[in-house]
C-alpha cells in the first residue's frame, strides 16, 4: 500500500483487533507517522455513534444520489453533515433538532405556517416555522 501524499492528512488509524490486521499492515502506517489505535476487546458500543452516522449517510444521501467524483462528494458531505447536526430531528431529543427545541404544547398546527427548504438538489428537506 502506498499512501503517497495522502499520509499527511491522517494522524490516527482506529481499527479493531481482527486477525486480518497483521504487523506488516501496522508497519505501513507507522512508517508514515500514523498512530494506530486498537479498539477495546469486545466493545459493545464503542463505534456505535460513528456507525450510526455512516448508516444515516448511506440511507439518506448515498442511496438517493450519485457522487460523480471525489470533488462532488467533498461538496455534498459537508452539506449533509450540516443537515444532520443542525436541522434533522433526533429521536433522543424528542424529535427536536439539536440547536432548537420543539415548541411547548403544540396541538393545533393550523396556526403555524411552514416553509420548506430543499438541500442537495431536493434530496433533503428542511422545514421551518414562520412567525
C-alpha positions as CSV (number, residue, x, y, z in Angstrom):
1,X,0.0,0.0,0.0
2,X,1.3,3.4,-0.9
3,X,-0.1,6.4,0.8
4,X,1.9,8.9,-1.3
5,X,0.9,12.5,-0.4
6,X,-2.2,11.5,1.5
7,X,-0.4,10.3,4.6
8,X,-0.1,13.9,5.8
9,X,-3.9,14.1,6.2
10,X,-4.0,11.3,8.8
11,X,-2.9,11.2,12.4
12,X,-4.6,8.1,13.7
13,X,-5.9,4.8,12.4
14,X,-8.6,3.3,14.6
15,X,-9.1,-0.4,14.0
16,X,-10.4,-3.4,15.7
17,X,-8.4,-6.4,16.9
18,X,-9.2,-8.6,13.9
19,X,-6.7,-11.2,12.8
20,X,-6.7,-9.8,9.3
21,X,-4.6,-6.8,10.6
22,X,-1.0,-8.1,10.7
23,X,2.1,-6.4,12.0
24,X,3.0,-5.7,8.4
25,X,-0.3,-3.8,8.0
26,X,0.5,-1.7,11.0
27,X,4.1,-1.1,9.9
28,X,3.0,0.6,6.7
29,X,1.0,3.2,8.7
30,X,3.6,3.6,11.4
31,X,6.2,4.3,8.8
32,X,4.0,7.2,7.6
33,X,3.8,8.6,11.1
34,X,0.3,7.5,11.7
35,X,-0.5,6.2,15.2
36,X,-2.5,3.0,15.4
37,X,-5.3,2.8,18.0
38,X,-7.0,-0.5,18.6
39,X,-10.5,-0.8,20.0
40,X,-11.2,-2.4,23.3
41,X,-11.7,-6.2,23.4
42,X,-15.3,-7.0,22.5
43,X,-16.6,-3.4,22.9
44,X,-20.4,-3.4,22.9
45,X,-21.0,0.1,21.5
46,X,-17.5,1.6,21.1
47,X,-18.1,2.6,17.5
48,X,-21.9,2.9,17.7
49,X,-22.2,6.6,17.1
50,X,-19.9,6.6,14.1
51,X,-21.6,3.6,12.7
52,X,-25.0,5.2,13.1
53,X,-23.7,8.3,11.2
54,X,-22.4,6.1,8.4
55,X,-25.7,4.3,8.1
56,X,-27.5,7.6,8.0
57,X,-25.3,9.0,5.3
58,X,-25.8,5.8,3.3
59,X,-29.6,5.6,3.7
60,X,-30.4,9.3,3.4
61,X,-27.8,10.5,0.9
62,X,-25.8,7.9,-1.0
63,X,-28.8,5.6,-1.7
64,X,-30.7,8.6,-3.2
65,X,-27.9,10.2,-5.2
66,X,-24.8,9.5,-7.2
67,X,-21.5,11.1,-6.3
68,X,-19.8,11.8,-9.7
69,X,-16.3,12.1,-8.3
70,X,-14.3,13.0,-5.1
71,X,-14.8,16.7,-5.6
72,X,-18.5,16.3,-5.8
73,X,-18.6,14.1,-2.7
74,X,-16.5,16.6,-0.8
75,X,-19.1,19.3,-1.7
76,X,-22.1,17.2,-0.7
77,X,-20.9,15.7,2.5
78,X,-20.5,19.0,4.4
79,X,-24.0,19.9,3.4
80,X,-25.3,16.6,4.7
81,X,-23.3,17.0,7.9
82,X,-24.8,20.4,8.5
83,X,-28.3,19.0,7.9
84,X,-27.6,16.0,10.2
85,X,-26.2,18.0,13.1
86,X,-28.2,21.3,12.8
87,X,-31.7,20.5,11.4
88,X,-32.5,16.8,11.3
89,X,-34.8,15.7,14.2
90,X,-33.1,13.3,16.6
91,X,-35.1,10.6,18.4
92,X,-33.0,11.1,21.6
93,X,-34.1,14.7,21.7
94,X,-37.8,14.0,21.4
95,X,-37.7,14.6,17.6
96,X,-36.2,18.1,18.1
97,X,-33.1,19.3,16.2
98,X,-30.0,19.8,18.3
99,X,-29.9,23.6,18.3
100,X,-33.7,24.2,18.5
101,X,-36.1,22.5,21.0
102,X,-39.7,21.8,19.9
103,X,-42.3,24.4,20.8
104,X,-44.2,23.5,24.0
105,X,-47.7,22.1,23.9
106,X,-48.2,22.4,20.1
107,X,-51.6,20.9,19.5
108,X,-53.2,22.8,16.6
109,X,-50.7,23.2,13.7
110,X,-53.2,25.2,11.6
111,X,-52.0,28.4,13.3
112,X,-48.4,27.8,12.1
113,X,-47.1,28.4,8.6
114,X,-44.2,26.2,7.5
115,X,-41.7,26.7,4.7
116,X,-39.6,24.0,3.1
117,X,-36.0,24.4,2.0
118,X,-34.6,21.8,-0.3
119,X,-30.9,20.8,0.2
120,X,-28.6,18.9,-2.0
121,X,-30.8,19.3,-5.0
122,X,-34.1,18.3,-3.3
123,X,-32.8,15.1,-1.7
124,X,-33.0,16.5,1.8
125,X,-35.8,18.8,3.1
126,X,-35.7,21.3,5.9
127,X,-39.0,22.6,7.4
128,X,-39.1,25.9,9.3
129,X,-41.9,27.6,11.2
130,X,-42.8,31.1,10.0
131,X,-43.7,33.6,12.8
